[in-house]
């Protein structure tokens, strides 16, 4: 009887060991699959990080270009304002010259009139 009980206990122990070994094998398979998934997610994460870096670089280039364009626009506006000021000054000087020509013309006419009398 003791031998039979001992044999049953050994058989139960062997069966428990087989179940545990099978569970261990299943867990290892799941772990390997999860590890592969983690590696895949790492690859995806790295690709997304690269895309983000490129997008940030493109944004920086675009921002720099916009800043340069703003600076050029300000410079051109200032040049236009300076040009308009010079044009106004030139127009004033031209008006003064026309007035001088009118005075000279009147003086010449007056002189011609005096000389002809």
PyMOL CGO cylinders between C-alpha atoms (Angstrom):
from pymol import cmd
from pymol.cgo import CYLINDER

trace = [
    CYLINDER, 0.00, 0.00, 0.00, 2.80, 2.38, 0.90, 0.3, 1, 1, 1, 1, 1, 1,
    CYLINDER, 2.80, 2.38, 0.90, 4.50, 1.58, -2.39, 0.3, 1, 1, 1, 1, 1, 1,
    CYLINDER, 4.50, 1.58, -2.39, 1.29, 2.29, -4.27, 0.3, 1, 1, 1, 1, 1, 1,
    CYLINDER, 1.29, 2.29, -4.27, 0.81, 5.59, -2.38, 0.3, 1, 1, 1, 1, 1, 1,
    CYLINDER, 0.81, 5.59, -2.38, 4.43, 6.48, -3.04, 0.3, 1, 1, 1, 1, 1, 1,
    CYLINDER, 4.43, 6.48, -3.04, 4.06, 5.60, -6.74, 0.3, 1, 1, 1, 1, 1, 1,
    CYLINDER, 4.06, 5.60, -6.74, 0.89, 7.69, -7.02, 0.3, 1, 1, 1, 1, 1, 1,
    CYLINDER, 0.89, 7.69, -7.02, 2.60, 10.58, -5.24, 0.3, 1, 1, 1, 1, 1, 1,
    CYLINDER, 2.60, 10.58, -5.24, 5.59, 10.30, -7.57, 0.3, 1, 1, 1, 1, 1, 1,
    CYLINDER, 5.59, 10.30, -7.57, 3.28, 10.15, -10.57, 0.3, 1, 1, 1, 1, 1, 1,
    CYLINDER, 3.28, 10.15, -10.57, 1.36, 13.19, -9.34, 0.3, 1, 1, 1, 1, 1, 1,
    CYLINDER, 1.36, 13.19, -9.34, 4.66, 15.00, -8.73, 0.3, 1, 1, 1, 1, 1, 1,
    CYLINDER, 4.66, 15.00, -8.73, 5.88, 14.07, -12.24, 0.3, 1, 1, 1, 1, 1, 1,
    CYLINDER, 5.88, 14.07, -12.24, 2.60, 15.30, -13.72, 0.3, 1, 1, 1, 1, 1, 1,
    CYLINDER, 2.60, 15.30, -13.72, 2.89, 18.56, -11.75, 0.3, 1, 1, 1, 1, 1, 1,
    CYLINDER, 2.89, 18.56, -11.75, 6.46, 18.99, -12.99, 0.3, 1, 1, 1, 1, 1, 1,
    CYLINDER, 6.46, 18.99, -12.99, 5.32, 18.39, -16.60, 0.3, 1, 1, 1, 1, 1, 1,
    CYLINDER, 5.32, 18.39, -16.60, 2.51, 20.96, -16.17, 0.3, 1, 1, 1, 1, 1, 1,
    CYLINDER, 2.51, 20.96, -16.17, 4.96, 23.47, -14.70, 0.3, 1, 1, 1, 1, 1, 1,
    CYLINDER, 4.96, 23.47, -14.70, 7.44, 22.81, -17.51, 0.3, 1, 1, 1, 1, 1, 1,
    CYLINDER, 7.44, 22.81, -17.51, 4.63, 23.32, -20.05, 0.3, 1, 1, 1, 1, 1, 1,
    CYLINDER, 4.63, 23.32, -20.05, 3.55, 26.55, -18.33, 0.3, 1, 1, 1, 1, 1, 1,
    CYLINDER, 3.55, 26.55, -18.33, 7.17, 27.67, -18.30, 0.3, 1, 1, 1, 1, 1, 1,
    CYLINDER, 7.17, 27.67, -18.30, 7.47, 26.91, -22.03, 0.3, 1, 1, 1, 1, 1, 1,
    CYLINDER, 7.47, 26.91, -22.03, 4.22, 28.82, -22.70, 0.3, 1, 1, 1, 1, 1, 1,
    CYLINDER, 4.22, 28.82, -22.70, 5.44, 31.75, -20.59, 0.3, 1, 1, 1, 1, 1, 1,
    CYLINDER, 5.44, 31.75, -20.59, 8.77, 31.76, -22.41, 0.3, 1, 1, 1, 1, 1, 1,
    CYLINDER, 8.77, 31.76, -22.41, 6.95, 31.78, -25.77, 0.3, 1, 1, 1, 1, 1, 1,
    CYLINDER, 6.95, 31.78, -25.77, 4.77, 34.68, -24.59, 0.3, 1, 1, 1, 1, 1, 1,
    CYLINDER, 4.77, 34.68, -24.59, 7.85, 36.50, -23.31, 0.3, 1, 1, 1, 1, 1, 1,
    CYLINDER, 7.85, 36.50, -23.31, 9.61, 36.03, -26.64, 0.3, 1, 1, 1, 1, 1, 1,
    CYLINDER, 9.61, 36.03, -26.64, 6.55, 37.36, -28.48, 0.3, 1, 1, 1, 1, 1, 1,
    CYLINDER, 6.55, 37.36, -28.48, 6.36, 40.33, -26.12, 0.3, 1, 1, 1, 1, 1, 1,
    CYLINDER, 6.36, 40.33, -26.12, 10.07, 40.97, -26.56, 0.3, 1, 1, 1, 1, 1, 1,
    CYLINDER, 10.07, 40.97, -26.56, 9.60, 40.99, -30.33, 0.3, 1, 1, 1, 1, 1, 1,
    CYLINDER, 9.60, 40.99, -30.33, 6.70, 43.42, -29.90, 0.3, 1, 1, 1, 1, 1, 1,
    CYLINDER, 6.70, 43.42, -29.90, 8.82, 45.66, -27.69, 0.3, 1, 1, 1, 1, 1, 1,
    CYLINDER, 8.82, 45.66, -27.69, 11.58, 45.64, -30.31, 0.3, 1, 1, 1, 1, 1, 1,
    CYLINDER, 11.58, 45.64, -30.31, 9.02, 46.48, -33.00, 0.3, 1, 1, 1, 1, 1, 1,
    CYLINDER, 9.02, 46.48, -33.00, 7.65, 49.33, -30.88, 0.3, 1, 1, 1, 1, 1, 1,
    CYLINDER, 7.65, 49.33, -30.88, 11.19, 50.59, -30.32, 0.3, 1, 1, 1, 1, 1, 1,
    CYLINDER, 11.19, 50.59, -30.32, 11.77, 50.61, -34.09, 0.3, 1, 1, 1, 1, 1, 1,
    CYLINDER, 11.77, 50.61, -34.09, 8.49, 52.45, -34.65, 0.3, 1, 1, 1, 1, 1, 1,
    CYLINDER, 8.49, 52.45, -34.65, 9.37, 54.91, -31.89, 0.3, 1, 1, 1, 1, 1, 1,
    CYLINDER, 9.37, 54.91, -31.89, 12.79, 55.57, -33.41, 0.3, 1, 1, 1, 1, 1, 1,
    CYLINDER, 12.79, 55.57, -33.41, 11.23, 56.14, -36.85, 0.3, 1, 1, 1, 1, 1, 1,
    CYLINDER, 11.23, 56.14, -36.85, 8.68, 58.52, -35.39, 0.3, 1, 1, 1, 1, 1, 1,
    CYLINDER, 8.68, 58.52, -35.39, 11.42, 60.33, -33.48, 0.3, 1, 1, 1, 1, 1, 1,
    CYLINDER, 11.42, 60.33, -33.48, 13.39, 60.70, -36.73, 0.3, 1, 1, 1, 1, 1, 1,
    CYLINDER, 13.39, 60.70, -36.73, 10.30, 62.06, -38.49, 0.3, 1, 1, 1, 1, 1, 1,
    CYLINDER, 10.30, 62.06, -38.49, 9.72, 64.48, -35.62, 0.3, 1, 1, 1, 1, 1, 1,
    CYLINDER, 9.72, 64.48, -35.62, 13.33, 65.64, -35.78, 0.3, 1, 1, 1, 1, 1, 1,
    CYLINDER, 13.33, 65.64, -35.78, 13.08, 66.20, -39.54, 0.3, 1, 1, 1, 1, 1, 1,
    CYLINDER, 13.08, 66.20, -39.54, 9.80, 68.08, -39.08, 0.3, 1, 1, 1, 1, 1, 1,
    CYLINDER, 9.80, 68.08, -39.08, 11.39, 70.25, -36.37, 0.3, 1, 1, 1, 1, 1, 1,
    CYLINDER, 11.39, 70.25, -36.37, 14.36, 70.93, -38.66, 0.3, 1, 1, 1, 1, 1, 1,
    CYLINDER, 14.36, 70.93, -38.66, 12.00, 71.87, -41.50, 0.3, 1, 1, 1, 1, 1, 1,
    CYLINDER, 12.00, 71.87, -41.50, 10.05, 74.11, -39.14, 0.3, 1, 1, 1, 1, 1, 1,
    CYLINDER, 10.05, 74.11, -39.14, 13.28, 75.79, -38.03, 0.3, 1, 1, 1, 1, 1, 1,
    CYLINDER, 13.28, 75.79, -38.03, 14.27, 76.37, -41.66, 0.3, 1, 1, 1, 1, 1, 1,
    CYLINDER, 14.27, 76.37, -41.66, 10.79, 77.72, -42.41, 0.3, 1, 1, 1, 1, 1, 1,
    CYLINDER, 10.79, 77.72, -42.41, 10.86, 79.94, -39.32, 0.3, 1, 1, 1, 1, 1, 1,
    CYLINDER, 10.86, 79.94, -39.32, 14.31, 81.24, -40.26, 0.3, 1, 1, 1, 1, 1, 1,
    CYLINDER, 14.31, 81.24, -40.26, 13.13, 81.92, -43.81, 0.3, 1, 1, 1, 1, 1, 1,
    CYLINDER, 13.13, 81.92, -43.81, 10.04, 83.73, -42.49, 0.3, 1, 1, 1, 1, 1, 1,
    CYLINDER, 10.04, 83.73, -42.49, 12.24, 85.75, -40.14, 0.3, 1, 1, 1, 1, 1, 1,
    CYLINDER, 12.24, 85.75, -40.14, 14.58, 86.61, -43.01, 0.3, 1, 1, 1, 1, 1, 1,
    CYLINDER, 14.58, 86.61, -43.01, 11.58, 87.58, -45.13, 0.3, 1, 1, 1, 1, 1, 1,
    CYLINDER, 11.58, 87.58, -45.13, 10.28, 89.79, -42.31, 0.3, 1, 1, 1, 1, 1, 1,
    CYLINDER, 10.28, 89.79, -42.31, 13.68, 91.46, -42.02, 0.3, 1, 1, 1, 1, 1, 1,
    CYLINDER, 13.68, 91.46, -42.02, 13.78, 92.00, -45.80, 0.3, 1, 1, 1, 1, 1, 1,
    CYLINDER, 13.78, 92.00, -45.80, 10.27, 93.42, -45.75, 0.3, 1, 1, 1, 1, 1, 1,
    CYLINDER, 10.27, 93.42, -45.75, 11.21, 95.86, -42.96, 0.3, 1, 1, 1, 1, 1, 1,
    CYLINDER, 11.21, 95.86, -42.96, 14.36, 96.84, -44.86, 0.3, 1, 1, 1, 1, 1, 1,
    CYLINDER, 14.36, 96.84, -44.86, 12.40, 97.38, -48.07, 0.3, 1, 1, 1, 1, 1, 1,
    CYLINDER, 12.40, 97.38, -48.07, 9.77, 99.44, -46.23, 0.3, 1, 1, 1, 1, 1, 1,
    CYLINDER, 9.77, 99.44, -46.23, 12.53, 101.58, -44.76, 0.3, 1, 1, 1, 1, 1, 1,
    CYLINDER, 12.53, 101.58, -44.76, 14.15, 101.98, -48.19, 0.3, 1, 1, 1, 1, 1, 1,
    CYLINDER, 14.15, 101.98, -48.19, 10.75, 102.98, -49.61, 0.3, 1, 1, 1, 1, 1, 1,
    CYLINDER, 10.75, 102.98, -49.61, 10.23, 105.50, -46.81, 0.3, 1, 1, 1, 1, 1, 1,
    CYLINDER, 10.23, 105.50, -46.81, 13.72, 106.93, -47.43, 0.3, 1, 1, 1, 1, 1, 1,
    CYLINDER, 13.72, 106.93, -47.43, 13.06, 107.07, -51.16, 0.3, 1, 1, 1, 1, 1, 1,
    CYLINDER, 13.06, 107.07, -51.16, 9.73, 108.82, -50.60, 0.3, 1, 1, 1, 1, 1, 1,
    CYLINDER, 9.73, 108.82, -50.60, 11.44, 111.35, -48.32, 0.3, 1, 1, 1, 1, 1, 1,
    CYLINDER, 11.44, 111.35, -48.32, 14.08, 112.02, -50.99, 0.3, 1, 1, 1, 1, 1, 1,
    CYLINDER, 14.08, 112.02, -50.99, 11.34, 112.32, -53.61, 0.3, 1, 1, 1, 1, 1, 1,
    CYLINDER, 11.34, 112.32, -53.61, 9.49, 114.85, -51.45, 0.3, 1, 1, 1, 1, 1, 1,
    CYLINDER, 9.49, 114.85, -51.45, 12.73, 116.78, -50.94, 0.3, 1, 1, 1, 1, 1, 1,
    CYLINDER, 12.73, 116.78, -50.94, 13.45, 116.66, -54.68, 0.3, 1, 1, 1, 1, 1, 1,
    CYLINDER, 13.45, 116.66, -54.68, 9.91, 117.81, -55.45, 0.3, 1, 1, 1, 1, 1, 1,
    CYLINDER, 9.91, 117.81, -55.45, 10.33, 120.72, -53.04, 0.3, 1, 1, 1, 1, 1, 1,
    CYLINDER, 10.33, 120.72, -53.04, 13.67, 121.67, -54.61, 0.3, 1, 1, 1, 1, 1, 1,
    CYLINDER, 13.67, 121.67, -54.61, 12.15, 121.39, -58.09, 0.3, 1, 1, 1, 1, 1, 1,
    CYLINDER, 12.15, 121.39, -58.09, 9.29, 123.64, -57.01, 0.3, 1, 1, 1, 1, 1, 1,
    CYLINDER, 9.29, 123.64, -57.01, 11.82, 126.17, -55.69, 0.3, 1, 1, 1, 1, 1, 1,
    CYLINDER, 11.82, 126.17, -55.69, 13.74, 125.99, -58.98, 0.3, 1, 1, 1, 1, 1, 1,
    CYLINDER, 13.74, 125.99, -58.98, 10.53, 126.53, -60.95, 0.3, 1, 1, 1, 1, 1, 1,
    CYLINDER, 10.53, 126.53, -60.95, 9.79, 129.53, -58.76, 0.3, 1, 1, 1, 1, 1, 1,
    CYLINDER, 9.79, 129.53, -58.76, 13.32, 130.87, -59.42, 0.3, 1, 1, 1, 1, 1, 1,
    CYLINDER, 13.32, 130.87, -59.42, 12.85, 130.32, -63.16, 0.3, 1, 1, 1, 1, 1, 1,
    CYLINDER, 12.85, 130.32, -63.16, 9.54, 132.16, -62.97, 0.3, 1, 1, 1, 1, 1, 1,
    CYLINDER, 9.54, 132.16, -62.97, 11.24, 135.06, -61.13, 0.3, 1, 1, 1, 1, 1, 1,
    CYLINDER, 11.24, 135.06, -61.13, 14.07, 135.10, -63.67, 0.3, 1, 1, 1, 1, 1, 1,
    CYLINDER, 14.07, 135.10, -63.67, 11.62, 134.92, -66.54, 0.3, 1, 1, 1, 1, 1, 1,
    CYLINDER, 11.62, 134.92, -66.54, 9.64, 137.80, -65.09, 0.3, 1, 1, 1, 1, 1, 1,
    CYLINDER, 9.64, 137.80, -65.09, 12.86, 139.76, -64.57, 0.3, 1, 1, 1, 1, 1, 1,
    CYLINDER, 12.86, 139.76, -64.57, 13.93, 139.11, -68.15, 0.3, 1, 1, 1, 1, 1, 1,
    CYLINDER, 13.93, 139.11, -68.15, 10.52, 140.17, -69.45, 0.3, 1, 1, 1, 1, 1, 1,
    CYLINDER, 10.52, 140.17, -69.45, 10.66, 143.29, -67.32, 0.3, 1, 1, 1, 1, 1, 1,
    CYLINDER, 10.66, 143.29, -67.32, 14.17, 144.06, -68.50, 0.3, 1, 1, 1, 1, 1, 1,
    CYLINDER, 14.17, 144.06, -68.50, 13.15, 143.47, -72.12, 0.3, 1, 1, 1, 1, 1, 1,
    CYLINDER, 13.15, 143.47, -72.12, 10.18, 145.69, -71.59, 0.3, 1, 1, 1, 1, 1, 1,
    CYLINDER, 10.18, 145.69, -71.59, 12.35, 148.46, -70.10, 0.3, 1, 1, 1, 1, 1, 1,
    CYLINDER, 12.35, 148.46, -70.10, 14.92, 148.08, -72.85, 0.3, 1, 1, 1, 1, 1, 1,
    CYLINDER, 14.92, 148.08, -72.85, 12.35, 148.24, -75.59, 0.3, 1, 1, 1, 1, 1, 1,
    CYLINDER, 12.35, 148.24, -75.59, 10.90, 151.50, -74.37, 0.3, 1, 1, 1, 1, 1, 1,
]
cmd.load_cgo(trace, "trace")
